[in-house]
């Protein structure tokens, strides 16, 4: 699929470890498009880790930055956006996601997410705990809290449980291609 076929924004949402950033890189490679990760942009602009932002500004301050970055990214022509896992927590963000393009909810089981996060040695270190729980219990609690919000925003839902990032990217592109053909 060419860049011209990627006629709208493609926003990837889901919990940490579902593959949003990796899938975004594959989508960009396959379409010759640019991509951006909102968490990476927050870190770049703040010049510190998300964990440090939470320590300095609390979750509310981080969520303010997240909304600001989402608005900023949407003001650019960048067509592929990997969103932070909690971007759906604010109504303003959900409205933006629903209004600007196709939102793809990447999902996997808590057990798979835990295993993926464990393989990424920096993930637990770079992200603050969001509950008093740890490991799989925190993942389950956060997924339970966000599930309806992810579902509300999702145009497409893709299970990443047993798929490579390449397979997930192909599935998304096939869906977009089918959608474009049905509009003709």
C-alpha positions as CSV (number, residue, x, y, z in Angstrom):
1,X,0.0,0.0,0.0
2,X,1.5,3.4,-1.0
3,X,1.6,6.5,1.1
4,X,-1.3,7.9,-1.0
5,X,-3.4,4.9,0.0
6,X,-2.9,5.7,3.7
7,X,-5.3,8.6,3.3
8,X,-6.0,9.3,6.9
9,X,-4.4,9.1,10.3
10,X,-3.8,5.7,11.8
11,X,-3.7,5.7,15.6
12,X,-2.5,2.7,17.5
13,X,-3.8,2.3,21.1
14,X,-3.6,-0.4,23.7
15,X,-1.7,-1.4,26.8
16,X,2.1,-1.3,27.1
17,X,3.5,-4.4,25.5
18,X,0.9,-4.8,22.8
19,X,3.4,-3.7,20.1
20,X,2.2,-0.2,19.2
21,X,5.6,1.2,18.6
22,X,7.0,-1.8,16.8
23,X,3.9,-2.1,14.6
24,X,4.0,1.6,13.8
25,X,7.6,1.1,12.5
26,X,6.4,-1.8,10.3
27,X,3.5,0.2,9.0
28,X,5.7,3.2,8.2
29,X,8.2,1.0,6.4
30,X,5.4,-0.7,4.3
31,X,3.7,2.5,3.4
32,X,6.7,4.8,3.1
33,X,5.1,7.0,5.7
34,X,6.4,8.8,8.8
35,X,5.4,7.7,12.3
36,X,5.6,9.1,15.8
37,X,5.2,7.7,19.3
38,X,3.5,10.0,21.8
39,X,5.3,8.7,24.8
40,X,8.7,9.2,23.1
41,X,7.6,12.7,22.1
42,X,6.7,13.5,25.7
43,X,10.1,12.2,26.9
44,X,11.8,14.3,24.3
45,X,10.0,17.5,25.1
46,X,10.3,17.1,28.9
47,X,13.9,15.9,28.6
48,X,13.3,13.2,31.3
49,X,11.7,9.8,31.7
50,X,8.0,9.3,32.2
51,X,8.8,8.0,35.7
52,X,10.5,11.3,36.5
53,X,7.5,13.3,35.1
54,X,5.2,11.3,37.4
55,X,7.5,12.1,40.4
56,X,7.6,15.8,39.5
57,X,4.1,16.5,38.2
58,X,2.0,13.5,39.3
59,X,-0.2,11.6,36.9
60,X,-2.4,14.7,36.2
61,X,0.6,16.6,35.0
62,X,1.7,13.8,32.8
63,X,-1.8,13.4,31.4
64,X,-1.8,17.2,30.6
65,X,1.5,16.7,28.7
66,X,0.0,13.7,26.9
67,X,-3.0,15.7,25.7
68,X,-0.8,18.6,24.6
69,X,1.5,16.2,22.7
70,X,-1.5,14.5,21.0
71,X,-2.8,17.8,19.8
72,X,0.7,18.8,18.6
73,X,1.2,15.6,16.7
74,X,-2.2,15.9,15.1
75,X,-1.2,19.4,13.9
76,X,1.5,17.7,11.8
77,X,1.0,15.7,8.6
78,X,2.4,12.5,10.3
79,X,-0.1,9.7,9.4
80,X,0.9,7.0,11.9
81,X,0.8,7.6,15.6
82,X,1.6,5.1,18.3
83,X,-0.2,6.4,21.4
84,X,0.7,5.9,25.0
85,X,-1.4,3.3,26.8
86,X,-3.3,5.7,29.0
87,X,-4.2,8.2,26.2
88,X,-7.8,7.0,26.3
89,X,-8.3,8.1,29.9
90,X,-9.2,11.6,29.0
91,X,-12.5,12.4,27.2
92,X,-10.8,15.1,25.1
93,X,-8.2,12.6,23.9
94,X,-11.0,10.0,23.1
95,X,-12.8,12.6,21.1
96,X,-9.7,13.4,19.1
97,X,-8.9,9.8,18.5
98,X,-12.4,9.2,17.2
99,X,-12.4,12.3,15.0
100,X,-9.1,12.1,13.2
101,X,-8.8,8.7,11.5
102,X,-8.7,5.0,12.1
103,X,-7.9,3.9,15.6
104,X,-6.5,0.4,16.0
105,X,-6.7,-1.2,19.4
106,X,-3.9,-3.7,19.8
107,X,-4.6,-6.3,22.5
108,X,-3.0,-9.3,24.2
109,X,-3.6,-11.3,27.4
110,X,-2.2,-10.0,30.7
111,X,0.1,-13.0,30.8
112,X,1.5,-12.2,27.3
113,X,1.8,-8.5,28.1
114,X,3.7,-9.4,31.4
115,X,6.1,-11.7,29.5
116,X,6.7,-9.0,26.8
117,X,7.3,-6.3,29.4
118,X,9.7,-8.6,31.3
119,X,11.7,-9.1,28.1
120,X,12.0,-5.4,27.7
121,X,14.3,-4.8,30.7
122,X,13.8,-1.0,30.7
123,X,10.0,-1.0,30.6
124,X,9.3,-1.5,34.3
125,X,12.2,0.9,35.1
126,X,11.0,3.7,32.8
127,X,7.3,3.6,33.8
128,X,5.9,4.3,37.2
129,X,3.5,1.9,38.9
130,X,-0.1,3.0,38.3
131,X,-1.6,1.0,41.2
132,X,-0.4,-0.6,44.5
133,X,-0.3,-3.9,42.7
134,X,2.7,-5.4,40.9
135,X,3.3,-7.4,37.7
136,X,0.4,-9.3,36.2
137,X,-2.0,-8.1,38.9
138,X,-1.4,-4.4,37.9
139,X,-1.7,-5.3,34.2
140,X,-5.1,-7.0,34.9
141,X,-6.4,-4.1,37.0
142,X,-5.3,-1.4,34.4
143,X,-6.7,-3.5,31.5
144,X,-10.0,-3.9,33.4
145,X,-10.1,-0.1,34.0
146,X,-9.3,0.8,30.4
147,X,-11.1,-1.9,28.4
148,X,-14.3,0.0,27.8
149,X,-12.4,3.2,26.9
150,X,-10.2,1.3,24.3
151,X,-13.3,-0.3,22.9
152,X,-15.1,3.1,22.6
153,X,-12.2,4.5,20.5
154,X,-11.4,1.4,18.4
155,X,-12.3,1.4,14.7
156,X,-10.3,-1.9,14.4
157,X,-9.4,-4.4,17.0
158,X,-6.3,-6.6,16.4
159,X,-5.3,-9.4,18.7
160,X,-1.5,-9.5,18.9
161,X,-1.2,-12.5,21.1
162,X,0.4,-14.9,18.7
163,X,1.3,-12.6,15.8
164,X,4.5,-10.9,14.9
165,X,4.6,-7.1,14.5
166,X,4.9,-7.7,10.8
167,X,1.8,-9.9,10.8
168,X,-0.1,-7.3,12.8
169,X,0.9,-4.5,10.4
170,X,-0.2,-6.6,7.4
171,X,-3.5,-7.3,9.0
172,X,-4.1,-3.6,9.6
173,X,-3.2,-2.7,6.0
174,X,-5.5,-5.4,4.6
175,X,-8.3,-4.0,6.7
176,X,-7.6,-0.5,5.4
177,X,-7.4,-1.8,1.9
178,X,-10.7,-3.6,2.2
179,X,-12.3,-0.5,3.8
180,X,-11.1,1.7,0.9
181,X,-12.4,-0.8,-1.7
182,X,-15.8,-0.9,0.0
183,X,-16.0,2.9,-0.3
184,X,-15.7,2.7,-4.1
